[in-house]
Amino acid sequence: MTVPQKPIRAAGCVLWRRSSSGDGIELALIRRPKWGDWSHPKGKLKRGEDPRHAAVRETLEETGMTCELGPELATLRYLVDGRPKEVRYWAAEATGGAFEPNDEVDRMLWAPPAAARGYLTQERDKELVDALLSAFHATGEGLRG
């Protein structure tokens, strides 16, 4: 009998900012050279760490950006090397900082939502763009929560 494995627990953000033109938003996307993909910032929870704290910490580590969490968007579940993984995501408005390449992330870009979908490697990450836009439209003016 196989004992089910505990899922890898992780958290991340769909990081956004108002566009410089003021007529929309841009999303931060990161490129991870280890995986050769474009995604949203995320990472594993440390032992005993609150998922909200982990989402903010991982976003800062991977993008160099501080942020203010808004509403929770979704929990994605998938397999990594045969092991279940759960990633909780929040909308998060960038409040400051600057990107510097690091061991995990070699590039970051800001893109409008439609362009962001084109960059994102995984379909599940594209669905988070739609979740962010739905949350944004539901509140009317912003996503602080």
N, C-alpha and C positions, 0 to 999 in steps of 0.2 A: 504494500500500500504506500502510495506517495503522499507525503505530508505537504500540504500547500505552503508555498513560500510566502513570507510576509512581503508586502509590496515595498519597493523603494519609495520613500516619501520625499517629495520635492515641492518647491514653490517658485513662482515667477511672476513677472509683470508684463502686461502689454503697455509699454511706456509710450507716452504721447506728450506732445507740446503743441501749442498754437503755432500755425505757420507764420512766417515773418510778414506775409502779405495780410494776415488777419482774416483770411476768408476760408479757413479750414484748419485741419490738424495734420500733423505728421507723426509717424510712428518710428520708434527706434528699433532697428533690426541689427542683429549681431551675426558675424561669420565666425564659425568655430573651425579652425583648420584641422583638428583631430577628426572631425566628422565630415568636413567639406560641405557644410550646410549653412543656410541662413535661418535664423530662428529668433524667438523672443528670449530675453534674458531669464534664466531659471537655474536652479541648482538644488542639490540635496540638502535636506534639513540636518542640522547637527543634533546630536542626542539631546532630547528635552527641549529643543527649540520650537517656538511658536511659528506656525506657517507664515503668518503675516510678517513677522520679523525676518524670517528667512527670505521672503520675496524681496523685501527692501534691501537686505544685505547682499543677496546675489545680484540684484540689479546694480547696486553700487560697485560691486567687485567686477562685474563684466562690462559695464558701460561707463563707469566713472561718474554717473549721474545720481544725484539725490532725487528723491521723489516723495510725493504724498499719495498714499493709497486711496483709491476710490472703491467702488463696489467690487465684490468678488464676481468674476465672470464665469468660470467653469472649472471643473476638475477633469483633466484628461487622464485616461487610463490606457496603457499600451504595454507591450512586452519589450524588454531590452535584454538581449541574449537569453531569452526564455524566461526571464524573471519579470513579474508584474511591476509596473511603475505607476504611481499616481502623482500628478502635478497639479496643484491648485494655483490658479491664476487670478490676479487682480488687475483692474485698470489702475494706472498710476500716472499722475502728471509729473513731468520732469520739473524740478525746482532749482536746479543748478548743477554745476560740475562740468567736466570735460573728459572726453574719451582719450585713453592712452592704451595702445596695444599691450596685451599681456599674454601669458602662457596659454590661456584658454580661448581668448578672443583676439583675432588679428585685425578685424575691421568692424566698424559700426557705421551705419548710415541712417539718415532721417528721410522718410519717404511718405507721400500722401497715401491714404489707405489703398487706393486702387493699385498703385505701383508696388506697395508693400506686398500685396497678394502675389504679384509676379515674382518677387524675390524669394519669398518663403518656400522652403524645400518641402515641408510636410503639409499635407492637406489639413491636418488637425490644427496647425498653426494659422492657416488661412481662415479657418472657422473662428478663431479667436478675434480676428480683425472684425468679422461680422458681429460677434458678441459685444465688442467694444463699441461699435457704431450704434448698435441697438440700445446699449446702456446710455450712451451719450444722448441719443434722441429722446429717450424716456425721461431724462432729467431736464432737457431743454437748454441748459447753459454750461454745465460742467460735470465733472465726475468725482468730485470729492465726496467721500462717504465715510 
